[in-house]
Amino acid sequence: MKKRIPLVITFITGFIIIVSFFIPHRPFGQLETETLIWYAIIFAFTLIIGVDSLVRLHVRQIRRRKKGWWYSIVFFAGFFYCLTIGIISIIRTPNPFQPGTAFFYGYETILIPLQSTMFALLAFFVASASYRAFRARNIDATLLLIAAVIVMLGRVPAGYKLWHRLPAIADWIFDVLQIGAMRGILIGVALGAVAMSLRLILGIERTYLS
Amino acid sequence: MIGNKKDFWDRITSIKREIIFTIIGIVVIVPILLGIKEEVQISPPVKSAYEAIESLDPTDVILISIDYDPASMPELQPMLKAILSHAFRKDIKVIMMVFWPLGLPIGTEGLGEVANEYGKVYGEDYINLGYRPGDRAVMIDMGREIRHFFRSDVNDILLDTYPMMRDIHNYNDIALIVGLEAGRFGEFWIQYVGSRYNQRIILGVTGVMAAETYPYLQSGQIEGLIGGLKGAAEYETLIEKPGFGLTGMAAQSWAHIAIVIFIIIGNIGYFMTRRKERRVRIKGRKE
């Protein structure tokens, strides 16, 4: 029973989603929407599990005084700050992101700079990694290196100034070589997803039950 | 390297990270501080996106979905502002909605700023529906009735109180969807709304996502694609309204050149070191 009920739920929901894609009318269309709403609700619960696991992990870090344990204190400071001002802002206004609320203040002065900084750091790491990794060690690496340099220069105005045909070559690499490879990957991923979905719906794949 | 002593070629194959970081920092910051704007060439995907909006009438409505957060703001916010400027200039009505909760303030800020610039009235010319969880469920059900998920706007005021929304119920009343994407929601728009409701879609995506979005453009599932900061700069050029996209492009241009120079230096050093090692080996064998 413990295994049969989840298998039946998986089969019914999977069946509804597949059929409603081809017959989006009543009752399948409606059932599909209901199923997706349930998905959103269950997803919200997984967030709670995520928070629980995160809190446990950082409590353990602090208790055992593991290396970098004080980062966990920073985590708790941020966590409780967001939680407190989030709840206060929701009580006071329907939209906690409205300018003037404490939540918005935290968002604007802490979150935006932090997220932007994290993303901006990528530029530095990409530069350093490109310098170290793009070495013409063999033919494959050389081809990758040449393509990377052409695309890097062809996608910026400087490339056009260097040689006016460079953007066209970069576009060709993008439109022909890259799309061919990317389409292959996308089709492969899609076929894999279809196969895995069928295994789940038909109850062949049961590892998620354990 | 002979013993522990590093020669010139060894040194240029192992330039310290700090030096690379400093140079990249300089080439990124200087053009932005100086406000240098570089001319960009218009690519067909961005031109198609521009033409999709250009083809609309003043009575038409576009739906802009903010599916990004501050991390992708430098690339996608200039796109949002450029598209809004284009739409408002043509008196097209705009509905904005958000699937990434942290994108709500930046989307609201962008919408408010451009709407004020063009003297647009909230509820008559544009509306902000705010954030709703449930992504695919919301997308699908909006094809039946927007009010199923959005009974009220971002300020919790019923949609029917706004004159603009009285005749807008589902995708039949929306001429074009503009998805500004930093994640997978662009694919959801294509799969769940484009294919099912035959809805016209254009996407604005981050630079790293452009590669995987191109196949959808080539297959005709999206009408236009604005990729990364370059796409934003191209759109700004098309609407003749330079903004951060074009300023950022100068920084990106310089940074790309710096990276290419580093790659060339690294490879010269690599080949010279190899040559030197080979000579030492041959010499050793002869001895």
Interface residues (C-beta under 8 A of the other chain):
Chain A: F21 P24 G29 E32 T33 L36 I37 Y39 A40 F43 A44 P94 N95 F97 P99 F104 Y107 E108 L111 I112 Q115 S116 M118 F119 A120 A123 F124 V126 A127 S128 S130 Y131 R132 F134 R135 A136 R137 L145 A148 V149 M152 L153 R155 V156 P157 A158 G159 Y160 P167 D171 F174 D175 Q178 I179 M182 R183 L186
Chain B: I15 R17 I20 F21 I24 G25 V28 E38 E39 V40 Q41 S43 D69 P70 A71 S72 M73 P74 L102 L104 P105 I106 T108 G130 P133 G134 D135 R136 A137 I140 D141 R144 H148 V154 N155 D156 R196 A211 E212 Y214 P215 Q218 K230 M249 A250 Q252 S253 W254 A255 H256 I257 A258 I259 V260 F262 I263 I265 G266 N267 Y270 F271
